[in-house]
Every structure is written in C-alpha cells, then in structure tokens.
Amino acid sequence: MQHAQSEKKGETRERIIQAAKDVFAEQGFAGARVDEIASRAGVNKAALYYHIGDKQALYAEVLHDVIGATAARLSMDIAAQTDPEEKLRAYIRSFAAALDANPQMPRIMMREIASDGVNLPQVFFDDIALILQSVAGIIDEGARVGVFVKTVPVLVHTMTVGALIFSKLIGPMVMSHPRIREAVKDMDDDFLDHSNAEIERLVLRAIKQTESPRR
C-alpha cells in the first residue's frame, strides 16, 4: 500500500514537472502561471504546492531535473571512458541527449539569456559548476597527454551548448526561410538531422592538438 502511494506521488510530481517545462518554455518565468501548470498537470494548485512548492521552487526543480540529471549522467559516462577524446565525445553526447529528451530547454534558456538570467536559482549554477568541472578535467587530461590544447572550459561549454541550442531551436526556423535556403543551396536538406554529430566533430577539431610543422 505504501509503495503504491509513493509511486502515485512520483507520477504526480513527474506530470507537474513536465507541464511546468511546457509552460515555462512557452511563457517564460514571469509569464507562467501556477494555475495553468496545475491544470495541464491534471492537479489542483494545492496539490502542486504540496508536491513541489511555489513557482520559484518549481522553476528550480524543472532546471535541476534536466541539468542536474545531465551532470550526474555525464560523470558516469566520463568514468566509463579512458581516452580524453572519448570523454569529450561523451560530454557532448550527454548534453545533446538531454536537449533531445527535453525540447523545452532551449526555449527556456533563450528566455533566460534575454532577461540576463534574473530568475535562475542557485541550483542551476551548482549543476552547471559540476558540468564545468567535468569539462575542465577532460581538457586538462587531454592537454597533459598532448591530445588537446590548453583552453578555457567555459568557452568549450558555451561553444557546445550554443551550437546545440542553435541547431535545435533557431536552425529549423532560419533554415526554412527561402532566402536562407538560396544562400546555402549546396547544403544537404537533412543537415539538421545530423547536427549533433557535426557539432561533436567541430568541437573536437577546435581544441585538438595539431602536430608541429616539420622544419
């Protein structure tokens, strides 16, 4: 009986978080209304407050549900690899998979960028710090063994996430315009379907150590 109640609470909580992702993506933090989130989740507002808390707590939970889970998965994926290049690939793939599984996140992050991140909770920065620590460790290891150049982890992360967000949110919108299609007419029509792999290739190439020219 207790197990069934716990499972039901977990399902209710998941419905609330998923509904909140949609509403925050569509309307931003300021425009989102708890009443609407509760309605989409199929619960009343009292139940939402009981399971998670107020709008600030719900927003923090939405971000942590994606970024915190990504940080945890990334740590495991990196630990399973021994080669710095494969570790970097694991990092890029983990983030790409998170955005594929949570298509609301690019819109949420674009809204935060536009508002200077005024609504970002502390847990967001804690989770990002964990990811940056992993990236820094990968780059340091790669530089020690002569695979990567020594560079700034936050720039590698910005390059990776920025490219992923563009390909998943801005890319389809821009590339559908006839003027853009004419400008890049030699580009494959399905290039966005392969964008994750292409971003992975470009990021690796950007920081990979090259051999010194022979004299």
MDAnalysis code that builds the backbone (N, CA, C; Angstrom):
import MDAnalysis as mda
import numpy as np

u = mda.Universe.empty(645, n_residues=215, atom_resindex=np.repeat(np.arange(215), 3), trajectory=True)
u.add_TopologyAttr("name", ["N", "CA", "C"] * 215)
u.add_TopologyAttr("resid", np.arange(1, 216))
u.add_TopologyAttr("resname", ["MET", "GLN", "HIS", "ALA", "GLN", "SER", "GLU", "LYS", "LYS", "GLY", "GLU", "THR", "ARG", "GLU", "ARG", "ILE", "ILE", "GLN", "ALA", "ALA", "LYS", "ASP", "VAL", "PHE", "ALA", "GLU", "GLN", "GLY", "PHE", "ALA", "GLY", "ALA", "ARG", "VAL", "ASP", "GLU", "ILE", "ALA", "SER", "ARG", "ALA", "GLY", "VAL", "ASN", "LYS", "ALA", "ALA", "LEU", "TYR", "TYR", "HIS", "ILE", "GLY", "ASP", "LYS", "GLN", "ALA", "LEU", "TYR", "ALA", "GLU", "VAL", "LEU", "HIS", "ASP", "VAL", "ILE", "GLY", "ALA", "THR", "ALA", "ALA", "ARG", "LEU", "SER", "MET", "ASP", "ILE", "ALA", "ALA", "GLN", "THR", "ASP", "PRO", "GLU", "GLU", "LYS", "LEU", "ARG", "ALA", "TYR", "ILE", "ARG", "SER", "PHE", "ALA", "ALA", "ALA", "LEU", "ASP", "ALA", "ASN", "PRO", "GLN", "MET", "PRO", "ARG", "ILE", "MET", "MET", "ARG", "GLU", "ILE", "ALA", "SER", "ASP", "GLY", "VAL", "ASN", "LEU", "PRO", "GLN", "VAL", "PHE", "PHE", "ASP", "ASP", "ILE", "ALA", "LEU", "ILE", "LEU", "GLN", "SER", "VAL", "ALA", "GLY", "ILE", "ILE", "ASP", "GLU", "GLY", "ALA", "ARG", "VAL", "GLY", "VAL", "PHE", "VAL", "LYS", "THR", "VAL", "PRO", "VAL", "LEU", "VAL", "HIS", "THR", "MET", "THR", "VAL", "GLY", "ALA", "LEU", "ILE", "PHE", "SER", "LYS", "LEU", "ILE", "GLY", "PRO", "MET", "VAL", "MET", "SER", "HIS", "PRO", "ARG", "ILE", "ARG", "GLU", "ALA", "VAL", "LYS", "ASP", "MET", "ASP", "ASP", "ASP", "PHE", "LEU", "ASP", "HIS", "SER", "ASN", "ALA", "GLU", "ILE", "GLU", "ARG", "LEU", "VAL", "LEU", "ARG", "ALA", "ILE", "LYS", "GLN", "THR", "GLU", "SER", "PRO", "ARG", "ARG"])
u.atoms.positions = np.array([
    [0.831, -1.202, 0.000],
    [0.000, 0.000, 0.000],
    [0.869, 1.258, 0.000],
    [1.884, 1.256, 0.869],
    [2.764, 2.410, 0.962],
    [3.552, 2.601, -0.330],
    [3.972, 1.473, -0.932],
    [4.713, 1.540, -2.194],
    [3.839, 2.145, -3.290],
    [2.567, 1.746, -3.331],
    [1.642, 2.255, -4.342],
    [1.428, 3.755, -4.179],
    [1.323, 4.228, -2.929],
    [1.146, 5.654, -2.681],
    [2.386, 6.434, -3.100],
    [3.562, 5.876, -2.803],
    [4.810, 6.528, -3.177],
    [4.938, 6.621, -4.690],
    [4.542, 5.545, -5.365],
    [4.604, 5.532, -6.826],
    [3.648, 6.547, -7.419],
    [2.475, 6.677, -6.822],
    [1.492, 7.643, -7.306],
    [1.989, 9.066, -7.111],
    [2.642, 9.319, -5.969],
    [3.204, 10.648, -5.722],
    [4.277, 10.965, -6.746],
    [5.094, 9.961, -7.067],
    [6.139, 10.165, -8.062],
    [5.564, 10.481, -9.429],
    [4.487, 9.795, -9.800],
    [3.846, 10.049, -11.083],
    [3.237, 11.443, -11.125],
    [2.622, 11.868, -10.022],
    [2.030, 13.204, -9.953],
    [3.108, 14.271, -10.068],
    [4.183, 14.072, -9.348],
    [5.302, 15.014, -9.396],
    [5.866, 15.131, -10.815],
    [5.997, 13.995, -11.503],
    [6.519, 13.996, -12.869],
    [5.585, 14.741, -13.815],
    [4.276, 14.554, -13.654],
    [3.311, 15.265, -14.501],
    [3.418, 16.774, -14.288],
    [3.599, 17.184, -13.041],
    [3.728, 18.609, -12.736],
    [4.984, 19.183, -13.380],
    [6.089, 18.479, -13.255],
    [7.353, 18.971, -13.818],
    [7.266, 19.059, -15.334],
    [6.684, 18.049, -15.976],
    [6.559, 18.073, -17.432],
    [5.655, 19.214, -17.885],
    [4.567, 19.437, -17.182],
    [3.679, 20.547, -17.526],
    [4.383, 21.881, -17.319],
    [5.167, 21.974, -16.265],
    [5.901, 23.207, -15.980],
    [6.937, 23.493, -17.057],
    [7.602, 22.467, -17.551],
    [8.573, 22.657, -18.640],
    [7.895, 23.303, -19.841],
    [6.718, 22.805, -20.186],
    [5.998, 23.338, -21.339],
    [5.607, 24.801, -21.119],
    [5.064, 25.100, -19.967],
    [4.579, 26.457, -19.706],
    [5.742, 27.442, -19.592],
    [6.800, 27.073, -18.904],
    [7.963, 27.960, -18.798],
    [8.597, 28.196, -20.176],
    [8.606, 27.182, -21.021],
    [9.164, 27.344, -22.364],
    [8.305, 28.280, -23.200],
    [6.997, 28.168, -23.061],
    [6.078, 28.974, -23.864],
    [5.970, 30.414, -23.367],
    [6.004, 30.611, -22.048],
    [5.676, 31.916, -21.491],
    [6.782, 32.542, -20.649],
    [7.861, 31.818, -20.406],
    [8.914, 32.342, -19.555],
    [8.512, 32.298, -18.090],
    [9.487, 32.579, -17.222],
    [9.191, 32.520, -15.795],
    [8.152, 33.558, -15.394],
    [8.325, 34.789, -15.863],
    [7.421, 35.866, -15.457],
    [5.999, 35.634, -15.944],
    [5.850, 35.100, -17.150],
    [4.517, 34.911, -17.707],
    [3.824, 33.638, -17.265],
    [4.580, 32.688, -16.745],
    [3.997, 31.405, -16.336],
    [3.089, 31.586, -15.123],
    [1.986, 30.871, -15.124],
    [1.038, 30.917, -14.014],
    [0.893, 29.520, -13.402],
    [0.946, 29.488, -12.099],
    [0.842, 28.208, -11.390],
    [-0.480, 27.529, -11.686],
    [-1.547, 28.315, -11.802],
    [-2.865, 27.750, -12.110],
    [-2.836, 26.966, -13.419],
    [-2.186, 27.532, -14.429],
    [-2.137, 26.860, -15.725],
    [-1.283, 25.603, -15.655],
    [-0.171, 25.679, -14.949],
    [0.687, 24.497, -14.810],
    [-0.081, 23.372, -14.112],
    [-0.778, 23.732, -13.045],
    [-1.556, 22.728, -12.312],
    [-2.636, 22.127, -13.204],
    [-3.304, 22.979, -13.990],
    [-4.364, 22.495, -14.865],
    [-3.815, 21.522, -15.903],
    [-2.674, 21.852, -16.499],
    [-2.087, 20.963, -17.514],
    [-1.609, 19.654, -16.899],
    [-1.205, 19.718, -15.640],
    [-0.748, 18.504, -14.960],
    [-1.901, 17.666, -14.434],
    [-3.108, 18.223, -14.479],
    [-4.275, 17.493, -14.003],
    [-4.388, 17.439, -12.493],
    [-3.859, 18.486, -11.826],
    [-3.955, 18.569, -10.363],
    [-4.452, 19.966, -9.990],
    [-4.837, 20.141, -8.720],
    [-5.195, 21.486, -8.275],
    [-3.945, 22.186, -7.739],
    [-4.079, 23.485, -7.512],
    [-2.914, 24.257, -7.105],
    [-2.386, 23.796, -5.748],
    [-3.279, 23.404, -4.873],
    [-2.850, 22.939, -3.556],
    [-1.970, 21.704, -3.678],
    [-2.335, 20.814, -4.587],
    [-1.536, 19.599, -4.795],
    [-0.160, 19.952, -5.358],
    [-0.113, 20.929, -6.259],
    [1.169, 21.355, -6.814],
    [2.079, 21.892, -5.717],
    [1.521, 22.756, -4.865],
    [2.327, 23.297, -3.763],
    [2.780, 22.189, -2.818],
    [1.928, 21.207, -2.612],
    [2.260, 20.110, -1.704],
    [3.413, 19.277, -2.252],
    [3.372, 18.970, -3.533],
    [4.375, 18.084, -4.129],
    [5.696, 18.799, -4.403],
    [5.654, 20.092, -4.728],
    [6.886, 20.772, -5.116],
    [7.103, 22.098, -4.391],
    [6.117, 22.963, -4.372],
    [6.286, 24.271, -3.725],
    [5.784, 25.387, -4.621],
    [6.247, 26.606, -4.379],
    [5.781, 27.748, -5.148],
    [6.437, 27.788, -6.529],
    [6.178, 28.871, -7.277],
    [6.676, 28.936, -8.657],
    [8.199, 28.929, -8.721],
    [8.850, 29.617, -7.783],
    [10.318, 29.627, -7.762],
    [10.869, 28.214, -7.535],
    [10.265, 27.499, -6.593],
    [10.704, 26.129, -6.312],
    [10.450, 25.218, -7.511],
    [9.341, 25.437, -8.189],
    [9.005, 24.631, -9.362],
    [9.991, 24.903, -10.500],
    [10.347, 26.157, -10.695],
    [11.309, 26.518, -11.736],
    [12.667, 25.881, -11.456],
    [13.073, 25.948, -10.203],
    [14.341, 25.325, -9.810],
    [14.303, 23.819, -10.062],
    [13.175, 23.199, -9.781],
    [13.041, 21.756, -9.980],
    [13.092, 21.397, -11.456],
    [12.467, 22.226, -12.287],
    [12.483, 21.994, -13.738],
    [13.913, 22.029, -14.268],
    [14.680, 23.045, -13.881],
    [16.055, 23.171, -14.349],
    [16.931, 22.044, -13.809],
    [16.756, 21.724, -12.543],
    [17.563, 20.661, -11.933],
    [17.213, 19.303, -12.528],
    [15.962, 19.116, -12.889],
    [15.526, 17.846, -13.472],
    [16.292, 17.543, -14.750],
    [16.657, 18.591, -15.491],
    [17.396, 18.399, -16.744],
    [18.900, 18.527, -16.526],
    [19.333, 19.643, -15.972],
    [20.768, 19.920, -15.886],
    [21.432, 19.079, -14.799],
    [20.765, 18.914, -13.677],
    [21.308, 18.071, -12.617],
    [21.435, 16.625, -13.067],
    [20.412, 16.141, -13.779],
    [20.463, 14.771, -14.286],
    [21.566, 14.626, -15.325],
    [21.755, 15.679, -16.143],
    [22.817, 15.649, -17.146],
    [24.185, 15.595, -16.486],
    [24.366, 16.389, -15.428],
    [25.641, 16.390, -14.704],
    [25.942, 15.015, -14.123],
    [24.917, 14.370, -13.557],
    [25.113, 13.045, -12.970],
    [25.423, 12.005, -14.035],
    [24.677, 12.052, -15.139],
    [24.915, 11.091, -16.218],
    [26.282, 11.316, -16.854],
    [26.648, 12.583, -17.008],
    [27.944, 12.906, -17.601],
    [29.079, 12.333, -16.774],
    [28.976, 12.446, -15.455],
    [30.010, 11.917, -14.582],
    [30.182, 10.414, -14.788],
    [29.076, 9.700, -14.938],
    [29.153, 8.250, -15.160],
    [29.693, 7.920, -16.550],
    [29.246, 8.688, -17.553],
    [29.692, 8.428, -18.920],
    [31.193, 8.663, -19.065],
    [31.689, 9.722, -18.413],
    [33.121, 10.023, -18.482],
    [33.930, 8.934, -17.778],
    [33.429, 8.491, -16.625],
    [34.138, 7.466, -15.854],
    [34.271, 6.161, -16.633],
    [33.362, 5.948, -17.581],
    [33.393, 4.712, -18.366],
    [34.406, 4.774, -19.507],
    [35.018, 5.954, -19.718],
    [35.974, 6.128, -20.809],
    [37.387, 6.344, -20.250],
    [38.377, 5.955, -21.013],
    [39.770, 6.155, -20.592],
    [40.497, 7.151, -21.479],
    [39.967, 7.404, -22.649],
    [40.607, 8.294, -23.613],
    [39.994, 9.695, -23.533],
    [40.808, 10.771, -23.490],
    [40.263, 12.140, -23.385],
    [39.298, 12.497, -24.510],
    [39.596, 12.048, -25.735],
    [38.697, 12.352, -26.845],
    [37.337, 11.697, -26.636],
    [37.340, 10.458, -26.186],
    [36.073, 9.766, -25.948],
    [35.320, 10.393, -24.780],
    [36.041, 10.903, -23.801],
    [35.393, 11.602, -22.684],
    [34.714, 12.874, -23.172],
    [35.381, 13.600, -24.072],
    [34.776, 14.817, -24.606],
    [33.562, 14.479, -25.460],
    [33.661, 13.404, -26.226],
    [32.501, 12.963, -27.002],
    [31.335, 12.615, -26.078],
    [31.638, 11.955, -24.963],
    [30.591, 11.584, -24.000],
    [29.920, 12.820, -23.429],
    [30.707, 13.857, -23.151],
    [30.156, 15.122, -22.647],
    [29.203, 15.740, -23.661],
    [29.627, 15.843, -24.916],
    [28.788, 16.461, -25.943],
    [27.520, 15.637, -26.157],
    [27.680, 14.328, -26.193],
    [26.515, 13.464, -26.425],
    [25.535, 13.512, -25.266],
    [26.045, 13.631, -24.051],
    [25.155, 13.719, -22.890],
    [24.297, 14.976, -22.955],
    [24.929, 16.091, -23.314],
    [24.170, 17.341, -23.399],
    [23.193, 17.309, -24.570],
    [23.631, 16.770, -25.709],
    [22.742, 16.669, -26.862],
    [21.537, 15.795, -26.545],
    [21.775, 14.676, -25.849],
    [20.687, 13.773, -25.480],
    [19.713, 14.455, -24.523],
    [20.242, 15.265, -23.610],
    [19.379, 15.977, -22.662],
    [18.467, 16.951, -23.381],
    [19.000, 17.658, -24.382],
    [18.177, 18.610, -25.131],
    [17.194, 17.896, -26.045],
    [17.596, 16.754, -26.588],
    [16.666, 15.975, -27.408],
    [15.497, 15.465, -26.568],
    [15.797, 15.039, -25.345],
    [14.756, 14.500, -24.462],
    [13.907, 15.599, -23.832],
    [14.448, 16.822, -23.814],
    [13.739, 17.949, -23.191],
    [13.747, 19.138, -24.153],
    [12.936, 19.081, -25.217],
    [12.959, 20.131, -26.240],
    [12.532, 21.505, -25.731],
    [11.979, 21.552, -24.520],
    [11.601, 22.848, -23.946],
    [12.815, 23.638, -23.470],
    [13.912, 22.951, -23.159],
    [15.049, 23.618, -22.536],
    [15.694, 24.702, -23.394],
    [15.889, 24.508, -24.699],
    [16.452, 25.614, -25.482],
    [15.635, 26.891, -25.383],
    [14.311, 26.781, -25.403],
    [13.473, 27.982, -25.288],
    [13.588, 28.601, -23.893],
    [13.618, 27.756, -22.881],
    [13.762, 28.272, -21.516],
    [15.079, 29.012, -21.378],
    [16.161, 28.438, -21.899],
    [17.469, 29.070, -21.771],
    [17.563, 30.348, -22.596],
    [16.956, 30.378, -23.778],
    [16.959, 31.595, -24.583],
    [16.215, 32.715, -23.861],
    [15.131, 32.379, -23.185],
    [14.404, 33.386, -22.412],
    [15.251, 33.905, -21.259],
    [16.015, 33.022, -20.630],
    [16.880, 33.449, -19.530],
    [18.017, 34.337, -20.031],
    [18.554, 34.006, -21.190],
    [19.607, 34.846, -21.770],
    [19.065, 36.245, -22.035],
    [17.846, 36.324, -22.575],
    [17.237, 37.618, -22.889],
    [16.963, 38.445, -21.634],
    [16.752, 37.783, -20.490],
    [16.445, 38.500, -19.250],
    [17.635, 38.561, -18.301],
    [18.855, 38.303, -18.833],
    [20.093, 38.346, -18.033],
    [20.099, 37.336, -16.892],
    [19.316, 36.278, -17.025],
    [19.333, 35.211, -16.030],
    [18.819, 35.601, -14.658],
    [17.944, 36.597, -14.600],
    [17.496, 37.105, -13.295],
    [16.688, 36.080, -12.501],
    [16.127, 35.091, -13.181],
    [15.285, 34.115, -12.483],
    [15.989, 32.807, -12.172],
    [17.268, 32.709, -12.556],
    [17.978, 31.443, -12.364],
    [18.236, 31.174, -10.888],
    [17.871, 29.997, -10.403],
    [18.075, 29.644, -8.987],
    [19.500, 29.175, -8.727],
    [19.860, 29.088, -7.463],
    [21.208, 28.663, -7.090],
    [21.524, 27.263, -7.585],
    [20.530, 26.383, -7.598],
    [20.777, 25.003, -8.003],
    [21.232, 24.933, -9.464],
    [20.782, 25.879, -10.282],
    [21.218, 25.916, -11.679],
    [22.732, 26.111, -11.743],
    [23.244, 27.069, -10.987],
    [24.674, 27.346, -11.002],
    [25.466, 26.201, -10.386],
    [24.892, 25.571, -9.374],
    [25.554, 24.405, -8.776],
    [25.696, 23.277, -9.801],
    [24.625, 23.036, -10.559],
    [24.653, 21.960, -11.557],
    [25.602, 22.287, -12.705],
    [25.576, 23.537, -13.165],
    [26.478, 23.940, -14.242],
    [27.929, 23.840, -13.778],
    [28.186, 24.196, -12.513],
    [29.552, 24.107, -11.979],
    [30.058, 22.669, -12.032],
    [29.187, 21.712, -11.734],
    [29.586, 20.299, -11.805],
    [29.950, 19.900, -13.232],
    [29.171, 20.384, -14.185],
    [29.450, 20.077, -15.583],
    [30.764, 20.713, -16.017],
    [30.989, 21.972, -15.617],
    [32.222, 22.658, -15.989],
    [33.445, 21.992, -15.355],
    [33.285, 21.471, -14.150],
    [34.385, 20.740, -13.524],
    [34.739, 19.506, -14.345],
    [33.713, 18.835, -14.860],
    [33.961, 17.661, -15.703],
    [34.663, 18.059, -16.993],
    [34.203, 19.148, -17.612],
    [34.824, 19.620, -18.855],
    [36.276, 20.022, -18.606],
    [36.507, 20.741, -17.501],
    [37.865, 21.168, -17.161],
    [38.780, 19.961, -16.967],
    [38.262, 18.934, -16.308],
    [39.057, 17.726, -16.097],
    [39.412, 17.041, -17.401],
    [38.462, 17.007, -18.329],
    [38.713, 16.389, -19.637],
    [39.787, 17.160, -20.392],
    [39.659, 18.490, -20.406],
    [40.621, 19.320, -21.139],
    [42.007, 19.224, -20.512],
    [42.074, 19.269, -19.183],
    [43.375, 19.167, -18.500],
    [44.051, 17.837, -18.822],
    [43.280, 16.760, -18.773],
    [43.848, 15.444, -19.066],
    [44.317, 15.380, -20.512],
    [43.486, 15.899, -21.421],
    [43.859, 15.884, -22.825],
    [45.096, 16.710, -23.113],
    [45.229, 17.849, -22.420],
    [46.412, 18.705, -22.604],
    [47.669, 18.018, -22.068],
    [47.536, 17.292, -20.956],
    [48.695, 16.606, -20.365],
    [49.259, 15.543, -21.278],
    [48.377, 14.871, -22.004],
    [48.852, 13.784, -22.870],
    [49.040, 14.249, -24.307],
    [48.909, 15.551, -24.542],
    [49.178, 16.101, -25.867],
    [48.081, 15.920, -26.881],
    [46.839, 15.666, -26.414],
    [45.708, 15.478, -27.325],
    [44.986, 16.794, -27.580],
    [44.771, 17.587, -26.513],
    [44.065, 18.861, -26.629],
    [45.000, 20.027, -26.349],
    [44.630, 21.190, -26.891],
    [45.308, 22.416, -26.492],
    [44.742, 22.834, -25.140],
    [45.500, 23.571, -24.380],
    [45.020, 24.096, -23.109],
    [44.095, 25.274, -23.392],
    [42.863, 25.178, -22.979],
    [41.903, 26.229, -23.276],
    [40.941, 26.420, -22.116],
    [40.000, 27.337, -22.269],
    [39.085, 27.706, -21.182],
    [37.844, 26.811, -21.224],
    [37.585, 26.037, -20.176],
    [36.438, 25.109, -20.180],
    [35.098, 25.783, -20.442],
    [34.893, 26.973, -19.870],
    [33.594, 27.627, -20.044],
    [33.362, 28.009, -21.499],
    [34.441, 28.298, -22.248],
    [34.283, 28.616, -23.664],
    [33.938, 27.361, -24.466],
    [34.543, 26.245, -24.103],
    [34.212, 24.984, -24.769],
    [32.747, 24.634, -24.502],
    [32.313, 24.828, -23.265],
    [30.920, 24.540, -22.914],
    [29.971, 25.483, -23.655],
    [30.317, 26.774, -23.701],
    [29.474, 27.742, -24.401],
    [29.389, 27.410, -25.884],
    [30.516, 27.059, -26.479],
    [30.546, 26.683, -27.889],
    [29.662, 25.466, -28.145],
    [29.758, 24.478, -27.275],
    [28.978, 23.256, -27.440],
    [27.489, 23.507, -27.273],
    [27.121, 24.116, -26.147],
    [25.702, 24.323, -25.851],
    [25.086, 25.324, -26.820],
    [25.840, 26.391, -27.157],
    [25.323, 27.371, -28.104],
    [25.008, 26.745, -29.447],
    [25.916, 25.893, -29.929],
    [25.694, 25.230, -31.212],
    [24.504, 24.272, -31.141],
    [24.380, 23.553, -30.029],
    [23.258, 22.621, -29.877],
    [21.927, 23.359, -29.833],
    [21.887, 24.461, -29.079],
    [20.651, 25.238, -28.988],
    [20.288, 25.818, -30.350],
    [21.287, 26.330, -31.071],
    [21.008, 26.872, -32.405],
    [20.435, 25.801, -33.320],
    [21.063, 24.635, -33.319],
    [20.633, 23.588, -34.240],
    [19.237, 23.075, -33.928],
    [18.852, 23.134, -32.655],
    [17.563, 22.578, -32.260],
    [16.436, 23.602, -32.226],
    [16.777, 24.880, -32.080],
    [15.739, 25.898, -31.932],
    [15.776, 26.907, -33.068],
    [16.909, 27.559, -33.251],
    [17.000, 28.627, -34.236],
    [17.214, 28.063, -35.637],
    [18.015, 27.008, -35.738],
    [18.322, 26.428, -37.033],
    [17.098, 26.099, -37.870],
    [16.145, 25.307, -37.357],
    [14.963, 24.967, -38.162],
    [14.181, 26.198, -38.610],
    [14.095, 27.204, -37.749],
    [13.346, 28.413, -38.089],
    [14.048, 29.194, -39.204],
    [15.362, 29.375, -39.054],
    [16.119, 30.144, -40.034],
    [16.231, 29.398, -41.361],
    [16.549, 28.112, -41.278],
    [16.807, 27.341, -42.491],
    [15.553, 27.094, -43.321],
    [14.384, 27.317, -42.751],
    [13.149, 27.133, -43.506],
    [12.829, 28.333, -44.392],
    [13.533, 29.451, -44.172],
    [13.254, 30.649, -44.963],
    [13.876, 30.507, -46.355],
    [13.124, 30.855, -47.428],
    [13.642, 30.668, -48.788],
    [14.921, 31.447, -49.090],
    [15.092, 32.646, -48.508],
    [16.296, 33.423, -48.753],
    [17.528, 32.716, -48.179],
    [17.354, 32.103, -47.007],
    [18.467, 31.374, -46.389],
    [18.770, 30.117, -47.185],
    [17.735, 29.428, -47.599],
    [17.932, 28.208, -48.380],
    [18.673, 28.512, -49.677],
    [18.399, 29.652, -50.281],
    [19.090, 30.038, -51.502],
    [20.556, 30.330, -51.227],
    [20.818, 30.966, -50.076],
    [22.192, 31.333, -49.729],
    [23.055, 30.110, -49.451],
    [22.446, 29.058, -48.944],
    [23.196, 27.834, -48.621],
    [22.613, 26.661, -49.408],
    [22.392, 26.879, -50.697],
    [21.697, 25.888, -51.519],
    [22.470, 24.585, -51.683],
    [23.782, 24.627, -51.453],
    [24.562, 23.397, -51.579],
    [24.513, 22.531, -50.321],
    [23.855, 23.030, -49.282],
    [23.790, 22.284, -48.022],
    [22.728, 21.191, -48.110],
    [23.025, 20.056, -47.517],
    [22.056, 18.958, -47.506],
    [20.776, 19.385, -46.801],
    [19.634, 18.978, -47.345],
    [18.350, 19.353, -46.754],
    [18.168, 18.776, -45.352],
    [18.800, 17.651, -45.098],
    [18.616, 16.979, -43.808],
    [19.782, 17.218, -42.849],
    [20.536, 18.318, -43.063],
    [21.737, 18.516, -42.240],
    [21.400, 18.644, -40.756],
    [20.226, 19.192, -40.426],
    [19.864, 19.334, -39.014],
    [19.683, 17.974, -38.346],
    [19.340, 16.962, -39.129],
    [19.183, 15.620, -38.561],
    [20.523, 15.053, -38.101],
    [21.610, 15.577, -38.646],
    [22.940, 15.080, -38.312],
    [23.750, 16.117, -37.543],
    [23.057, 17.132, -37.030],
    [23.778, 18.257, -36.416],
    [24.537, 17.855, -35.160],
    [24.016, 16.927, -34.366],
    [24.723, 16.520, -33.149],
    [26.109, 15.972, -33.480],
    [26.168, 15.104, -34.472],
    [27.450, 14.511, -34.858],
    [28.390, 15.563, -35.434],
    [27.841, 16.510, -36.184],
    [28.682, 17.541, -36.787],
    [29.230, 18.490, -35.717],
    [28.409, 18.835, -34.740],
    [28.873, 19.680, -33.632],
    [29.974, 18.967, -32.860],
    [29.791, 17.688, -32.616],
    [30.807, 16.883, -31.935],
    [32.129, 16.929, -32.707],
    [32.069, 16.777, -34.015],
    [33.270, 16.798, -34.849],
    [33.958, 18.162, -34.787],
    [33.176, 19.237, -34.857],
    [33.747, 20.578, -34.885],
    [34.361, 20.974, -33.542],
    [33.693, 20.624, -32.444],
    [34.237, 20.954, -31.124],
    [35.553, 20.217, -30.898],
    [35.586, 18.935, -31.251],
    [36.822, 18.162, -31.107],
    [37.938, 18.760, -31.963],
    [37.606, 19.129, -33.163],
    [38.617, 19.697, -34.050],
    [39.135, 21.039, -33.528],
    [38.251, 21.803, -32.893],
    [38.630, 23.132, -32.408],
    [39.681, 23.077, -31.303],
    [39.634, 22.047, -30.459],
    [40.565, 22.013, -29.322],
    [41.618, 20.924, -29.446],
    [41.603, 20.209, -30.560],
    [42.558, 19.120, -30.711],
    [43.950, 19.668, -31.017],
    [44.936, 19.076, -30.382],
    [46.325, 19.465, -30.597],
    [46.747, 19.021, -32.002],
    [47.399, 19.929, -32.691],
    [47.912, 19.582, -34.020],
    [49.416, 19.390, -33.952],
    [49.936, 18.595, -34.844],
    [51.380, 18.337, -34.853],
    [52.128, 19.590, -35.268],
    [53.291, 19.795, -34.675],
    [54.124, 20.930, -35.044],
    [54.621, 20.729, -36.475],
    [54.650, 21.811, -37.255],
    [55.116, 21.656, -38.639],
    [56.573, 21.231, -38.690],
    [56.901, 20.374, -39.620],
    [58.277, 19.898, -39.760],
    [59.156, 20.995, -40.367],
    [60.380, 21.064, -39.888],
    [61.319, 22.056, -40.428],
    [62.254, 21.398, -41.436],
])
